[in-house]
Amino acid sequence: MTHAEQPYEYRRRELVEPDWTRFPGWRDATREQWESAQWQRVNCVKNVKQLRAVLGDLVDERFFADLTADQERLATMSMLVPPQMINTMVPDTEPTTDTFYADPIRRYMIPVASDRRADWPSHPYATRDSLHEHDMWVAEGLTHRYPTKVLAELLSTCPQYCGHCTRMDLVGNSTPAIEKLKLTLKPVDRFEAHIDYLRGHPEVRDVVVSGGDVANVPWKNLEAYLMRLLGIETIRDIRLATKALMGLPQHWLQPEVVEGLERVARTARRRGVNLAIHTHVNHVQSLTPLVARATATALEVGVRDVRNQGVLMRGVNATTTDLLDLCFALQGEAGILPYYFYMCDMIPNAEHWRVAVWQAQQLQHDIMGYLPGYATPRIVCDVPFVGKRWVHMVTAYDRERGISYWTKNYRTSIEADDVEALSKQYPYYDPIDGLPEAGRKWWAKQDDAEAA
Ligand code: SF4
């Protein structure tokens, strides 16, 4: 009798810290240095020259020229990559030019010009602030989009900059392609404005404290902000957004931060508030023992849960195996709940990463049934002016032109006077390069008409 294989075979793999001394630039780095948040921050790679110093002769000039071209013409984010993250690229051996090019972490943290699509680098409807968060600010950095929740952007920096950042409008340093929006208030005044708004809006019960990345807020300022939030009786959920739990776990292991987090978690517990950390891991290679240790420490000091919100990207993780390998390592090895995968948002120069809605639906179908139900992530599309929708919630879908239509069941803060808001259908667009020929021709015609 023939034995038919399962589409996915689960095998337990324990986490391993890749050997950082395989990189010429870190041959002499000690464990003590590696585990120091300060050493990691000082040794972040911020430009082509620094990357060359780390990689030495392992990667040839062709790659660096490609990276320079991207930085000069196309990048929407400036470079900032902690050693911790570079060490997860080609983790098992010395990289070569080809393996470095092909690496999934490299593909989104250090994008190069040849990664991007020459035909359609951006979708015609791509925009800088694709989710209109800035339009929905009710105070500087405070987005009130859903009826009961807000997003609080405390600052516009992170310890690492991701090439596909959805907040590319605001986050990070300006690049030749993108002049960034600047926060103008002093942090203390910005925080005050947030607290004032929340005190005056008891219907808001859930605050995502984000940025940027909260790991870049000096701890005492973050603790003061969180304690003030915990002083507002109507706040019942607080979620701290930090990719640094993975990108710079050393930050979350510093004694000052661990002790402070314990004070905040204790206060949250006493007041019956759910305090959680939301992180952003896109590939199984990113999970190392240090990430698991930082997560375990946060849970030990009383944070209720640590959850992952990854981003679904072509060339990085948009296969069933990639998603399940990551989710099993999150759930089984790192203590992080696989919660969401977002479809990559419609920002400029991101078409090579984006996947179509039908592909996301297929992936959602294919990952069902392997993980515990509560740890099976939802793949969501953040539809402009709508918000997060599960990918199967599409109302109508023109596959030829790649336009899906979505509805919603609440008003955002800018729709108070729009009586039609709840009966409208809101469009979302698949990448054009994957459409049937008739669809590609249709978009090319629109583009020509626009240019004429
Ligand atoms: S950590 Fe988050 S906010 Fe910062 S660059 Fe990456 S995606 Fe953007």
Residues whose N, C-alpha, C, O or C-beta is under 5 A from the ligand:
A	BS01	SF4	C158 Q160 Y161 C162 C165 T166 V171 G211 G212 D213 K243
